[in-house]
Structures are given as C-alpha cells and as structure tokens.
Amino acid sequence: MGTWGHGNFDSDTAADHLAILTGRLIDEVTEAMAGDPVEIEPDEYWGVAVPCNLELLHLIARQNYVGAVLPDPDTIADWRTRFLAVWDESIDGLQPEPAVREQRRATLVRTFDQLAELAASRHAG
C-alpha cells in the first residue's frame, strides 16, 4: 500500500478505511430513507441519525481526504424531499415552540443543502 505523507489519512489504507466508513454512513441513510416513513419522524432514531450521518459525511468530505465518498447530488435531493415531507407532516404533533420548529427546519435544510453542494462540486470535477 502507498503512503504519500505523514498525516493519518495519507495512505491507501486510510483511503480504504474512509471509503468503508463513509460508505457505511451512506448505506444507513439509504436504508432509512427507503424504509417506513415513521422511522424518520423527528422523534424516532433515524429522524435524528439521518441528519447526523449527513453532517458527518459533510465534515469528512470537506477535508478532501482521498477515499471519502459522497452520494450523487440527485440522491441527496431525493432524500431531502422525502425527509422534509415526513418532518413537516409529523413535527406539529410534537408541539414544538414555533421558533424551535423554524430553527430546526432551517438546520435540516442547511444539512441537506451543504452536502448536496459539496457532492455536486465533487461529481462535476
């Protein structure tokens, strides 16, 4: 295996590890988004974990490490549409304060959009 620097992520093995790690995050989101919509409601595990996975993908990929993979932008757009539809349909049942509801939705939109933007730049170049 090749090594091209002194950093923790400067080798073929590290790149393979990042591909596995980011692939696992993507697989989890893919599975959650394809499953029962109830599972991605705001008070369910995947309703919290999906945005966490997307944020982690963004944080890792923006480091420009070799091996970090991202889904294509169209997939992220589909996830965004589905996730926010479920969120919008179910959030009021939890009776959040209006400001909290607005701020959380803005954070969710940002989470999907920043990943989609990064993915688009990677897939274009």
N, C-alpha and C positions, 0 to 999 in steps of 0.2 A: 504494500500500500504506500501511496505517495504522501509526503509531508511537504508543505510549501511555506511554512512559517512556524513561529514559536507559540502561536495562540492555541487555545483549547479547541478551536474549530478549524484549524489549518491543516487538515489531513483528510485523506479519503475515508478513513474510518469514522471520523467526526461527521463528514458529509453524509455517509450512510446512516449514521445514528440520527441526524437531523431529518433525513428523509423518512425514516421509520417513525420518529416522534411526530412530525408534522402530518404525516400520512394517517397516523392514529387519531389525531385531533380532527382531521377532515372526515375520516370514516365515522367517528362518533357523531359529528354534526349531520352527515349524510343519513345515517341510520335514524337519528332523532327526527329529522325533517321528513323522512319518508314514513314515519310511524303514525300512531294515533295522535291527532292534534291535541288531545287532552294532555299528553305528556310534555308539550312545550308551553302550556299555560304558565303565566307568571309565577304561580306558587308551586309549581312542580319542579322536580330535579332538573330536567332538560330545559325548562324555561329559564333557568338560571345558568346551567352549564353550557348551553349553546353559545350565548354571548361571551362567556368566559373563554371558551375554546377559540372563538373568532378573535378576541383581543390577544390571546396568546399567540395565535398564528401571525397576527399583525406585528406584534412585538418581536417575534423571532425573525420573520421575513425581512423586516426593515433593517436588520443588521447586515443584510447582504451576505450572509454566510452561504457557502456552497452547500447544496443539499436540501435547503429549506424549500418545501414545495407549497404551492397555493392552488386552490381550486380555480377554475376559469371564472372570469367575471360574470358570465351568464348564469352559472350555477349559484354564485353569491347573490345575484339579483333575484333569482327564483326563491332562494332561502329567505331573503329579506321580505319579499312579498308574502310568503306563507307565514313566516314568524310574526310579522307585524299584524297580519289579519287575525291570527289567533290571539295575539296580545290585545288588540283593540276590542275584540269580541268578549274577552274574559276579564280584563283589568277592572272594570267598574264593579264587578261582583265582589272585589276585594276592598272596595270603598277607600281607595287612597285619597289623600288630600289632593286637591286639584293641582297645586304646584308640584307635588311629588310625582303625580301622574305625568305631567308635562315634561318635567326634567328627566324622568326615567325614559320616556319615549324618545326624547331628543338624544339621550345617550345610546339607546338601541340603534337609532338611525345612524348616528355617527359611527358606531361599531361596525355595522354592515358596510357603510359607505367608504370608510377608510380602508377596509380590507379590499373592497371591490376596486378602489382606485389603485392600490398597490398591485393587485393582481392584473389589472388592465395594463399597467406600465410594464410588468414582467412579461405578459403574454404578447405585448406589442414589440418588445425588443428582444 
